[in-house]
């Protein structure tokens, strides 16, 4: 699999991917998914040839890079693309913030720990899905 990950201005494609994964697959309410922060974010898009297959966004707030809306199409999961997206996000945020934070679905805690994140705080509900905040220095 030769997937390219890069910063993008193609918000429409990113939102389409997020609709498939979060709204259609995970039953996240559209009002929760579309929170109004996207225009202020950096967006990464993963492309497998001409096919968009993953995305995430980064919201820089002060000295903190908030990584969110991390999604990979079902057809491309389990192949290292999530790891590639997170590493690209950390690189994109480097120099813009000193630490990164994300809200991880509970089943993904181990995945993020392998990328240097540490769980902090209690488990909480986000759109009906248990999450926990995770942080790491940049």
Buried (B, 14 or more C-beta within 10 A) or exposed (E): EEBEBEEBEEBEBBBEBBBBBBBEEBEBEEEEBBEEEBEEBBBBBBBBEEEBBBBBBBBBEEEBBBBBBBBBBEEBBEBEBBEBBBBBBBEBBEEEBEEBBBBBBEEBBEBBBEBBBEBEEEEEEBBEBEBBBBBBEB
